Amino acid sequence: MAELNESPPSLALMEYGALPPVGVEVAGVELQRGMRVLDRDGVCVGHVAAVVVAHSELAATHILLHEEALSPYRQCPIDLIQAVVDGDIQLRIVEQRVRQLPLWRGIN
């Protein structure tokens, strides 16, 4: 009988996750599903659908941004987060650039 190689995937989708200690304003802040996401100018560009966590670091690497009903999820790298204020995530980029973020294709 063949053995199954059940190594865990390198990424996991979570409802919440902590930011890695990379930026003074956002290090250690917990991100949660449903949080509002604002662009650099304060325009709401969607909500957090999920937090992508790397198993190797046990810290968030991306958020999946849900813009509106039935829209695809967009992958937003954590390094694009400027700050988390009053439960809102503020990005370093403008709305047009948010619309150009890659679509989530699932965990490979």
C-alpha positions, 0 to 999 in steps of 0.5 A, spaced: 500 500 500 502 506 498 503 512 503 500 518 502 504 524 502 500 529 506 504 535 507 500 542 509 499 547 503 504 553 504 498 558 504 491 558 508 485 562 508 483 565 514 478 569 517 483 573 521 490 574 521 496 578 524 500 582 520 508 581 520 512 586 524 515 590 518 512 596 519 511 601 525 504 603 523 501 596 522 506 591 525 502 586 529 495 589 528 490 583 527 486 583 520 479 580 520 474 578 515 469 584 513 474 590 515 473 596 510 478 597 505 480 604 503 484 607 498 490 612 499 484 618 498 480 614 503 475 612 498 472 605 500 474 600 495 471 594 498 472 589 504 476 583 507 474 577 504 479 573 507 486 573 510 492 569 506 497 566 511 503 563 510 504 557 514 512 558 514 511 565 518 504 564 521 503 571 519 498 574 513 501 575 507 495 578 503 488 580 504 483 578 499 479 584 497 471 583 495 469 589 492 462 588 491 457 582 490 459 577 485 465 580 484 472 576 484 477 577 489 483 581 488 490 579 492 492 585 496 499 584 498 500 586 506 506 591 504 500 595 500 497 597 507 499 604 510 495 603 516 489 600 520 485 606 523 478 605 527 477 598 524 479 600 517 484 598 512 488 604 509 492 602 502 498 606 499 495 606 492 489 609 489 482 606 487 484 605 480 491 601 482 486 597 486 482 595 480 489 592 477 491 588 483 491 580 480 485 576 481 485 570 486 486 564 483 486 559 489 491 556 493 495 552 488 
